[in-house]
């Protein structure tokens, strides 16, 4: 792949079970698992999007325990994964950081378990990743998925992951791993 | 796919960081995430292999909270996933359960992050799944991976998952999701 690839995990705006737009709480294993998947598949950054300062501080504390604290010595490989984590206030901050000093054009691909329109399939996505262009930001939602404003603001939405049947309530940890494997595996 | 497919998550014998064979503790999100991936990709059973009764009892308690307890009402889809969980004492018990009354021949495919020999690549594995035959059991390890006796007893070991580089310290939750997607996605 030629273009830089990064992931973002959104905690607001996301959907609750009843369809309301809510803020979700940080989950420790989301920090670890998505960082490990991001590192495996060559992502440059893993943005944890949370509007609440105390939750971003918690994310930073978890990361520093594994990058500078006692666990950094115990499991050095984990350090290489967690050093990709960037806690940010909102998705716009992730986009600005990724655009960088050169103000590159960032392409946003959202993800959803249901068909929400503007779909890009994985073949087309892989092709686009091999073409010249600015960085790509893959956006995942916690809770019951990304809020409508994130979907509306994305350039495209990756095709929902499906197994042989119609049941597809994967964890975000599983979904992110599968998406990165489909896009980046040799 | 024509053959029945099941997964097993082994807590003994698995490797510690120093290469010693140890027993690992049950992780709540392993119960959930692997069950959800198993359900998405049409697996018939998810065996949680643990030699300690108190840990199997804990697994059963987690499952029943989501299949019969208050959470079964709150998130009904989770019930369909967690009802696949079968806590067993040892991998042999998983094989016997899967062989069933007809005593079908069970094929064991182990998984490993390193190349440990007897490798079957994903193309060959998908082909084999489409041919007539008994059930297939995919075996995943916790900790630093499956103990040598499990690898030795398997019919084959699935090719290690790799991204563009050599770093591949995925979580077992991510690895299981990717393996099932590679084997079972349409």
Interface residues (C-beta under 8 A of the other chain):
Chain A: X1 X17 X29 X32 X33 X36 X37 X39 X40 X41 X42 X74 X75 X77 X78 X80 X81 X161 X162 X163 X164 X165 X167 X168 X169 X170 X171 X173 X174 X175 X176 X177 X178 X180 X181 X182 X184 X185 X186
Chain B: X1 X17 X29 X32 X33 X36 X37 X39 X40 X41 X42 X74 X75 X77 X78 X80 X81 X161 X162 X163 X164 X165 X167 X168 X169 X170 X171 X173 X174 X175 X176 X177 X178 X180 X181 X182 X184 X185 X186
